[in-house]
Amino acid sequence: MPRFAANLSMMFTEVPFLDRFEAAAKAGFTAVEFLFPYEFPAKEIGARLHGNGLTQALFNLPPGDWAAGEKGFAALPARFADLQQSLHTALPYAQATGVKRLHLMAGIAERSDAKAVEQFYKSVAWAAEFFAPHGLDVVIEPINPRNVPGYFLNNFIFARDLINELKIPNLKLQFDIYHCQIIHGDVTMHLRDMMPMIGHIQIASIPSRNEPDGEELNYPFIFAELDRLGYKGSVGCEYNPRGKTTDGLAWFKPYAGVKP
């Protein structure tokens, strides 16, 4: 049975961020994820997490100036020093939460630019090597161009081939089903193909990015497929609730309380 992680950047926004850990636990979640914790002290994040008996499934490395549209540095040759610093920034949060994987964002760049491709390979390898002694995986996530125009990593096949080529044990694929359906379709076959390298999965309805309870995909079938494929990780609920978060959790009730 899948183990779901509430995304606290998008869910339970009815309360301040630090109170969302308690709200998620009360709703039956045993794990959480979020985009960025860096606005708050690492110790406070860890205290809220562990105080509510939750597991941290994932968070992102610092993206740069998010408000100005930056989406990471990994494919940007001129920002390699910023990327290196971001790894040191994230490490105390990883240690405070006990998270096992971190998402490295690629940034806005053209995949037709050979220098951007070369830099992405370099950054991915550097980040994975940095975090390996700490027992941490690095995950990379293709993001669809409708939501983030110009994002460098916008193709699951490219990501799969990069991971296969580099052969770094702690480098994994972050498979967001929402993004895969928009970019490629054929989600089930891509899951079957890429499952050996998948380190994290995320979900949302398509095309609205709301609760996974309708629209294009049959999520009960996909959840059963994850079991058939032997996926043991968390499934991040990276969606925008249509209304109050708890009012949209009917889909989740059969899975409440399942521990990662």
N, C-alpha and C positions, 0 to 999 in steps of 0.2 A: 504494500500500500504506500503511495507517495507520501513524503514528509514535506509539508509546506512551510515556507518561511514568509512571514508578513514583511512587505517592503515598507519600512517606516517613513520613507521619504514621500510616499504616495498614499499610503493607507493611514487611518486613524489621525488624519490632519485636523480633526475636530478639537484636538488637545495639543499643547506644546510638545515639541519633539521629545524631550526627556520623559514625558509622561506616556508616550506611546508604547514603551516597553511594557508597562503594566497593562495598558489597554489591550495589547496583543495577547498577552498571557491570559487575561480574563476571557478573551474570545476563543481560547482553545489552541492558540499557536504555541508551539514549543521551540520555534526558531524564528529569527528575524534577519533581515538584510536591510541595507540602506545605501544611498549614494555616497554621501560624504559625512564623516563624523567630526571634521576638523574645527568646527566652530566651538566645540565643547572640549573640556579636558579629558584625556584618555581615561583617567581613573574614574571620572564620573560616568562615562559611557559604560565602562566595565562594571561599575557598581549597579547601575540600573539594569543591565543585562543579567548579571548573575543573581541580583536580588529578586528577580522575577523568574528565576529558574529557566532562562532561555539560552539557546545556543546561537552564536553568531555564524550565519551561513556564508556571508560575503559582504564586502564593501569595496568601493573604488579607491584607487590611488588618486592623489590630488590631480585635478584636471587643468590647473592654471586659473585664469580669470573666467569662471563659469558665467558670470553675469554679462561679460563682454563677448560671450560666444565661444570661448576656448573649450575644447573637448579632449584635452590631453596633449602630450608632447611626443609620443613614441615615434611618429613618422616625420618629425620636424628636426632636421639637422642642426639648426641654429639654437634649438632648445634642449640639447642633450644635458647640459649642466642642470637645467631645471628638472629634468626627469631624474637625474641622479639624486638631487636633493629631495625630490618627492618620495623616494624610497625610504630615506631616513625619517621623513615626516610621518609616514604611515606606520613604521615599525612599532612605535610605542602603542598605537591603537590596536595593532594586531596582537601584541603581547597582553594588553589589558583585556581584550575580549576573548582571546583564544581561538580566533578565526583561523581557518586552515587554507583559505584562498583569497586572493586579491585580484581585482580587475584592473588591468593596465589598458588605459584608453589611448587610441592611436592618434587622434587629432584630425584637424581639417587639412587635407592634402590630397593631391591627385595620385591615384595609383598608377597612372601612366608615367609619373615622374620617377625615373630610375633612382635618383638620389633619395627620394622619400621611401622607396621600397628598401633600399640598402639600409637606411637609417632605422626603419621599422624592425628589420631583422636584427640589427645591432642592439636596439633598445630592448627588444623582447628577450634576447639572450642575456643581456646585462641584468635585467630585472630578475629573471629566473635564477641566475647565478647568485645574485645578492640575497635572495630570500631562501634559497635551498638550505643553508645551514640552520635556518630558523624553523624548518619543517613546513614551509609555506609553498603552496602552488601559486603560480601566476596564470590567470585566465585571460584570454582575448575574446572579444565579442564582436561579431559582425552586426552592424546597425544599418537599418534600411535608410535609403536616401530621401524618403518622404518625410520622415521625422527629423533627420539630421542631414540636410543637403551638404555635400562636399566631404562627408566623413570618409577618411582613408579606407578603413576596413569595412567594406560594404558588400562582401561576398563570402559565403560560407565555404565555397570550394577553395578559394585562395587561402583562407584560414586553415582549412584541413591540410592543404598541401604544404603550407609553411610549417605546421606542427610536425608533419611526417618527415619533412626535410631536416629540420633542426634536431629532432630526436632528443629533446631535453626532457628528462623524466618528470620534472615538476612544471612543465608547460602544458596547459589544458585548454580546451575549448569551452567557452561560455555559450551555451545554445539557448538563445531566446526564441521560443517558438513563434511569438508574435513577429519578430523580425524575419525569421526564416520563411514564414508564410508569405509575407509581403515581397521579399526578395526573390524567392525561388518557387514557393509552393511545395507540394509533394513532401510534406513535413515528416510523415511516418518513414518514408524510404531514406530521407536524410538522417533521421534519428538512428535507423538501423545501420547505416553506413558509418556514422561518426561516433556511435556510442563508446567505442574503446577509448576515445580521447576526450570525452565530455567530462568536465569537472564541475559544471553547474548548469542548471536549467531554469528558465524563467517563462512565465505564461501571462497572457492577457487575451481578451477577445479580439477578433479581427473583423472589421477594420477599426472599431471604436476605441480599443484599448481599455475596455472596462472589465467587469467581472467575467471569468471564464465559464460562462453559463449559456452561451448561444452564439449566434452569428455564424461565421464561416466554418469553424472547426467543431468537431465532435470531441470535446475534451474528455468525457468519460472513456471513450475508446483510447485516446492518447494516454491517459493515466494508466489504463490497463496495459497498454503497450510498454510503458516504462517498467512496469512490473515484469512483463514477459522478457524484456531485454536485460533484466537484472540490475537496473539503476538503483543505487543505494544512497545517492546524495539527496540534497534538499532541492525543492522546486520553489523558486522565488516568485511571489505574487506581485509582479511589477506592473500593476494596473491602477487606473484611476477609478475609484468607486463612483457609481452613478449618483449616489446621494450619501447619506450617512454610512460609514464603513460597515457597521454591524448590521445594517438593514440589508446589505448585499451579500451576506455570508451563507445563504442557504446551500449553495454549491459545496461549501467547505464542511458542513456539519458531519458528513460521514467520515471525515478525515481528522477531525479535531482531536487533539491530544496525542497524535502519533509522534513519537520522538525520533529525532535524527540520530 
